[in-house]
């Protein structure tokens, strides 16, 4: 149980775990598990809440099962009385729940009676680590302990940890521009006719390849506003990108759009767990000069949809008119292996037929 004498040792240990997680030596789950072990009957979470939309979710949890986390995001997020006032809480200061909602009012809420009390949870402590537009990102601990003075020790610990966790947000969101592009490989980034742009929430530019920087400067297809946010000349593409960068987006992960002399591929990032929590929403734009439609562009297809080398070989064979049996024979692999790889190709590209695969390989929209 955390008390005055334990705060400093706990701070040192947890700070070490934060930086170990940041540099890949430990996991963020290790950090959250250790924090949770200090809390009686603890449930500790990294979660977010959007004040404007009312949406929220738990990105990583200790002491909480996945079904309960889903229940929170699906229903109870709208009933959480602490979140109704979260926008007014100071950044970086640990706060006990009673400072946000008096306990006599809190225990009369459906959130307490139906969500917390059934799990023997009585109180909560949290700290707002980061805000982006109307969305707040928090570290929270729930506890079976009612005593606000005892819970204040946890709030003090969260206050001490918050500067280090804030650095994690800055690292993931602004300090990894090179890493944001590294996934595409040197050959693509160096190609004179391919531009790669990574944008985050609010259309803020995170990274751009050399070719992309030239296009941004020219401003003919893409550019930057005075506020440093991405501007697309094509309004429909800009609207689609904004939808991809919204938390409620459920559409296709990727989309191809033709813009005059360019083919634009929009790809929504799918980072999950702690990485997605700290890095936030993101999308990638790949701009390529239009090519003659004389053959399917398997290289573009593989890059745009994140196909593995094996999946690319299968896609190339299917697009060339081969059957799965012929692809297996040509590659010296088993038929079931090829079928599994083809299933993965269809899942990633959003099509379910040879004709659909050929269509998008030629740069046309997928069949509806």
Secondary structure, DSSP 8 states (H G I E B T S, - for coil): ---HHHHHHHHHHHHHHHHHHHTTSS-HHHHHHHHHHTSTT-EEEEEEEETTT--EEEEEEES--HHHHHHHHHTGGGG-TTGGGGGGS-BT--EEGGGTS-HHHHTTSHIIIIIIGGGT--EEEEEEEEEETTEEEEEEEEES---HHHHHHHHHHHHHHHHHHHHHHHHHHHS-HHHHHHTT-HHHHH-TTEEEEEEEGGGBEEEE-HHHHHHHHH-SSEEE-TTSBEEESSHHHHHHHHHHTSTT--S-SEEEEEETTEEEEEEE----HHHHHHH--EEEEEEEE---TTS--HHHHHHHHT--HHHHHHHHHHHTT--HHHHHHHHT--HHHHHHHHHHHHHHHT--SHHHHHHHHTT-----
